[in-house]
Amino acid sequence: MPDRTKPDTSGALRPAPAPSRAVVIGAGIGGLSAALRLAHAGLAVEVVDMAPGPGGKMRTRNTVAGPADIGPTVMTMAHVFEDLFRDVGERLCDHVTLHEDRVLARHFWRDGSTLDLHADPEASAQAVRDFAGPKGEAEFRAFTAKARRLFEAFDAPVMREAQPNLGALTARVLRQPSLIPAMAPGLSLARSLSLQFTDRRLRQLFGRYATYVGGSPYLSPAILGLIWHSEASGVWAVEGGMHTLARAVHRLAETRGARFRFGAEARRIETQDGVCSAVHLADGTRIACDIVVFNGDPKALREGRLGPAPQAAVPARGVEPRSLSAFVWGFAAEPRGVTLAHHNVFFCDDPRIEFGDIAKGSMPRDATLYVCAQDRGGPTPPDGPERFEIIMNGPPGHAATDEDRRTCRTRTFETLEKMGLGFSPVPDLTHLATPADFGRDFPASDGSLYGRSPHGMMATFHRPTARTTLGGLYLCGGGTHPGAGIPMACLSGKHAAEAIVSDLASTSTSPRTATPGGMSTASRTMASAPSRSSVS
């Protein structure tokens, strides 16, 4: 255990100045990140979630090959999780094992062409040269350099700030005016890529990055090209599956004193004198508290799903328009045909038709399909049935009928078969989750997987942030700043925890005392430990 008597000079989360009771609603990665940090800082933390276990959208489906992930599968920015564990005196590598993917993703087109992008940037450049010629390689190198400049410009003032700092970003751009054409203000991602790549397949590949945050490349801003730098900087597989990471954070939070109630639905946030005072559960339980951290879709608050008190805490522009949903298959089978990597993308003929159908609220007639071969993300080659997740983008609010489900099965597996990938057995409809299913499991989400959509140049600055206008209410999760993806959700939990401890420190006038249960806030710090992930 770290020496908590020594002063913390790491700049990490400081101790709470007085004992406080926090209820975290939702045990997704954002809520888990906040709960762990708050419990470590000395608060009495209780986490409630209507699901049977931790993870939120990082969940699984049981198969003959073991639990298959049916949520996020791509782990980038591993340093965000190393920071989480380090800030509570632990090492990530002591709790989960990561394996770096040498092939970032394998891409397939209808004309039979394929392209691997690699962790080694020179290998990627050579692969693009073999795929699209010297001109394609030159365009790829220029795009990669631009994505890096944009990522580095936006990282500190936007992603790492609890409140996106438009002023700091503007100052950075003024000091580095070459960023202005790189940002391509006023252009969609698709339009920007059409000016950067001659080969339509490369335009289609990098346009797909808009879907990583729930958007269409035809409506999302060109700035989203920076996502390529995040992926090019490294992709990792979590041994045992992504849900293993959520369970590791859950266990560690428990060791720090956090209590968890699963199968418990929060129904109302009670306030007294304009400040959060309790959370009421569906079974009639009332949990008194000083702090509420909401790790759900902010639209649920806006709609009054947690009572009238927090409705005005989230502005309308923070939840509309909605991001994409998906049709997701999770199953085990034996594949045949093309050789798969861990992450695989099978492209449709024309993305304009795909996203046009989605914009109309329909299942795409011809969709790009993402195939995660979960058991190919580790050092041991799979033997026998393997676990798979297949994702087809879909519209939020889509109420899938039985006929829709059968259509999705036909379109998914016939498309893959035509492109050289078959499965034995082909999964039945019980292995499919639709936008309607996501809407049921995540209240008020409309099945949207990422909260507010990224459409529009200012979308990033419209997302709700950790602090709200209601005293004692804080937000975290993929629907809040800094946005979609597990690293971003984890950062949102950090932002919420830091805001809470900072606000408690600024309002407290009493000395630190021990909390019920023996946790002393007098010496709690976010102590540092060596940060090194276990990669292979």
Secondary structure by P-SEA (a helix, b strand, c coil): ccccccccccccccccccbbbbbbccccaaaaaaaaaaaaaccbbbbbbccccccccccccccccccccccccccccaaaaaaaaaaacccccccbbbbbccccbbbbccccbbbbbcccaaaaaaaaaaaccaaaaaaaaaaaaaaaaaaaaacccccccccccaaaaaaaaaacccccccccccccaaaaaaaccccaaaaaaaaacccccccccccccccccaaaaaaaacccccccccaaaaaaaaaaaaaabbbbbccccccbbbbccccccccccccbbbbbbcbbbbcccccccccccccccccccccccccccccbbbbbbbbbbbbcccccccbbbbbcccaaaaaaaaaacccccbbbbbbbcccccccccccccccbbbbbbbbccccccaaaaaaaaaaaaaaaaaacbbbcccccccccccaaaaaaacccccccccccccccccccccccccccccccbbbbcccccccccaaaaaaaaaaaaaaaaaaaaacccccccccccccccccccccccccccccc
